[in-house]
């Protein structure tokens, strides 16, 4: 409830906000600031607050006499993906975490994951099962890879974890939970999914422990490949599961009844027999409920999309109905693009949360499905026999596309579909503190292009600067240009134009779902409105991001021209276009350096800041560098299967990593033409992989403060490439 306050003095309160919890009151404040004051409140990447149009005391806009009542149509507003802790939160200290929890409250989030520090709990639990700290050195992953060690995808990669790290993270977790509870949130704690250390096989030789298959290694190296899974049907599973829940309650107190477990995430059961699956599900829940009799199992529904060939209706129903009614909540993780609720009879009566996935790997890419976000949760809630109990944001990485998260957060409080055109103007005026007609026109274009993706493709940023294709274009030399892939992109209704993108056959595809020339026009308008927004940090961020998006998509076209020149054996055109591609990398790096939110140095320095000795300093920096580049293991002739999965458009990584990689690649292409031989892909890899590994092990410093004027740089690059 938001009401005018009966003023008793000139300096007394003007507005009173009431709510059932701290989250409701804080989100009520945010709603008032947005829709009565026209203000915008957000954090930047470093945790600094950005505000516009915050009114001064004594001048707060008043409401109508009856005030305003805002009520959630569904109880829960969920936040995080199980991998966000690694892609975004891994290097945060309490100062940054406190700001994030407060931001959650502003957005009305009341059901956040609380996964920090769980390794310290596991150390204590496994000690009771006679597993030593040394046994865990090859079990826990390194700091930047903990999410996948927790899920049983890998073990030991980037580790071991020092006792300093374990203790430090446990203290941090207690601070995080305490703040969440102060604001009335319900933290979601982890539970046992069956992932166990190798040492357990020797201590309990009769236990039903199986070794899983390879997950994305290049050589199945046993140091990090092929983890061990304790079968949920084994009595030891329940014993360990109960011990883990009880140990958390001992450390944190009775702070929640909701626990996350994803035993079957990218890990199918050994048989599709529904009775067996039901037994497994019941055992998983028993492991949680024996530690907390009121426990609710929260499960990511990603498996029903990613492994749909296994999880057919009988198997899905068996799992979802294996626990007592009301004791499971499913996250419809990718509902913004591929909603499962529509095809699963509303998860067979199981309560679920409509979630937006949106981002993979923390990639920086302007992308969204605003129409789906503004209507999808409403459609799900009012559908026949709906079991929807909340909305959620499940992005793999944060700190990008603020417009998408602003709208998604509001859906927790909206009971009608959003008219995006009207909402967009309000958003723009709040974000920049004033109305600028060129900016409004630019956002109208962006809404119908970048933020209206309808092709159903999960958007990873595969632009060729960040994910240089690891392929041999020589395969098409003999056939010349006769063998090409062609994509057609249809534009909005009423627009008869359509766009062809043609790429050589076999070449990896960069995602393009809109006509680039329209977004170039939006950039032109954004620049034209810039003189009215000098000093606006939010404008600067959006301008840099939009310019980066335009140039990156343009670089894709230049790369295709370079490869086509190679296939046509036109060495002059190859040199011309490869030089242009390399220059674009340099220019984008310069652009990104002009805003604090696009700096590699921030990521690296935050990692090093957590180290307490030289060994940790070296390990943490290697973890930070490796995650955003090769990610996983390599050998002499094979890049990591996950290379560039977590690619970033950050100043520093373009100039010092992507540029040398592209330079060597084009150098090998040119040399093969000069010698009239096929491109030697393996030889290029033999040169590039050691270069990458050396960079991953490096310690050179990168700036943590922006330099240069973003508007001037963006204007110059627009004129250079598009005037």
PyMOL commands that set and color helices and strands:
alter all, ss='L'
color gray80, all
select helices_A, chain A and resi 22-35+84-87+94-106+118-127+134-136+143-150+163-182+200-203+235-252+274-289+302-306+313-320+335-338+341-343+345-348+370-382+402-410+420-432+437-448+473-476+516-528+530-532+537-567+571-592+596-598+600-609+614-627+653-674+681-696+710-722
alter helices_A, ss='H'
color red, helices_A
select strands_A, chain A and resi 2-4+15-17+40-43+49-52+76-79+111-112+189-190+195-196+209-211+228-230+258-260+296-300+328-332+351-356+388-393+484-490+498-504
alter strands_A, ss='S'
color yellow, strands_A
deselect
rebuild
show_as cartoon
